[in-house]
Amino acid sequence: MYEINPNPNDNTRIREVISFNNNQGCVTLSCSWLEKNKLVMSDSQGNLKLWDFNSNTQTGLNVKHNSPVKDVVFNSTVLNIASSGYDGIVNLYDPRTNQIANKITYPGKIYSMDTCM
């Protein structure tokens, strides 16, 4: 993750803030902000991870897809994290209970999704 300095006179316009240490061959595919200092990310190995920038820690969430997780979206109205992937599954995850609140299965790969309020 990089920070862009808006000052054009500063020689360090772009600087790395944090590096995500994934397993070799694992790629971050999507991310969504939960709060000002928390970010949820999905990866090519079917995992969801939560980054807390206050404590600089990464936590695996109690949800796993069987294939790459293409999208992850936080809905602030219902306080759920929706994840979808090539396995055709949409998981609605409740970060307050660390459990899957609902699971929907589709007959094919899911390439993109979003939520509305």
C-alpha positions in Angstrom: 0.0 0.0 0.0 1.3 3.4 -0.9 0.7 6.9 0.3 0.8 9.8 -2.2 2.0 13.1 -0.9 0.0 16.0 -2.5 3.0 18.4 -2.1 4.6 18.7 -5.6 7.8 20.1 -4.1 8.4 17.1 -2.0 10.8 14.5 -3.6 9.1 11.6 -1.8 5.7 11.9 -3.6 5.0 8.2 -3.3 6.1 6.1 -0.4 5.4 2.5 0.7 3.3 2.5 3.8 2.9 -1.2 4.3 3.8 -4.4 2.5 1.4 -7.3 2.5 3.3 -10.6 3.1 1.4 -13.2 1.2 2.5 -16.7 0.5 4.6 -17.2 -2.6 2.3 -17.3 -5.6 -0.6 -15.7 -3.8 -2.0 -12.4 -5.2 -4.2 -9.9 -3.5 -7.3 -9.5 -5.8 -9.6 -7.0 -4.0 -9.8 -4.9 -0.9 -12.4 -2.8 0.9 -12.2 -0.4 3.9 -14.1 -1.4 7.0 -13.3 1.7 9.0 -10.7 4.4 8.8 -7.9 2.1 9.9 -9.1 -1.3 8.9 -8.9 -3.0 5.5 -10.2 -6.4 4.4 -8.5 -8.1 1.5 -9.2 -11.1 -0.6 -6.6 -13.3 -2.4 -6.0 -15.8 -5.1 -5.9 -18.7 -2.6 -9.5 -18.2 -1.3 -8.6 -16.3 1.9 -9.9 -13.1 3.5 -7.6 -11.1 5.7 -8.1 -8.1 7.9 -5.4 -5.4 8.3 -5.5 -3.2 11.3 -3.3 -0.2 10.7 -3.4 1.0 14.3 -1.8 -2.2 15.5 -0.1 -3.0 12.2 -1.5 -6.6 12.4 -3.0 -9.0 9.9 -5.7 -11.4 10.9 -7.2 -14.2 8.8 -11.0 -14.2 8.9 -13.0 -17.3 9.6 -14.2 -17.7 6.0 -12.6 -19.7 3.1 -13.5 -20.0 -0.5 -12.5 -23.0 -2.6 -10.9 -20.8 -5.3 -9.7 -17.2 -5.8 -11.9 -14.5 -4.1 -12.5 -12.0 -6.9 -14.3 -9.3 -4.9 -14.7 -8.3 -1.3 -17.0 -5.4 -0.2 -18.0 -4.0 3.2 -21.6 -2.9 3.6 -21.7 -0.3 6.4 -25.5 -0.4 6.6 -25.7 -4.1 7.7 -22.1 -4.3 8.9 -21.3 -7.4 6.8 -18.5 -8.2 4.5 -19.5 -9.8 1.2 -17.0 -12.0 -0.6 -17.4 -13.7 -4.0 -15.2 -15.9 -6.0 -14.6 -18.2 -8.9 -16.2 -21.0 -6.8 -19.6 -19.4 -7.4 -20.1 -18.7 -3.7 -21.1 -15.4 -2.1 -20.3 -15.4 1.6 -21.8 -12.7 3.9 -19.5 -12.5 6.9 -20.2 -10.7 10.2 -17.0 -9.3 11.5 -18.6 -8.8 15.0 -19.2 -12.5 15.5 -16.4 -13.8 13.3 -18.9 -16.1 11.5 -20.5 -16.5 8.1 -24.0 -15.0 8.4 -25.2 -16.3 5.0 -23.9 -18.3 2.1 -25.3 -18.1 -1.5 -24.2 -20.5 -4.2 -24.4 -19.7 -7.9 -23.9 -22.1 -10.8 -20.7 -20.6 -12.2 -17.8 -18.2 -11.5 -18.5 -14.8 -10.1 -16.4 -12.1 -11.7 -17.7 -9.0 -10.0 -20.2 -7.8 -7.4 -21.1 -4.8 -5.3 -23.6 -4.0 -2.6 -26.2 -1.2 -2.3 -27.8 0.4 0.7 
